[in-house]
Amino acid sequence: MDKNQILDAVQNIFRDNFDDDTLVITPATSAQDIEDWDSLEQINLLTAMEKKFGIKFKLEDVRNLNNVGDILELIARLSA
């Protein structure tokens, strides 16, 4: 799966979790850009991504996530 495919899948997860079919994310999107993206929503997003991609995030991996780009790189690395 390439980064564009991962971004498309993550985009759908964000739309589902935030219940907003018009939401558009980019690698630069961060929690500051989405009003409802709080710590609980971060857990919901990461859990949905684990299920979608069949991966398991480690605490040390997710501690340093600053934006969607960091998430995409982590998914690509864990999915390889």
Buried (B, 14 or more C-beta within 10 A) or exposed (E): EEEEEBBEBBBBBBBBBBEEEEBEBEBEBBBEEBEEBEEEBBEBBBEBBBEBBEBEBEEEBBEEBEBBBBBBBBBBEBEE
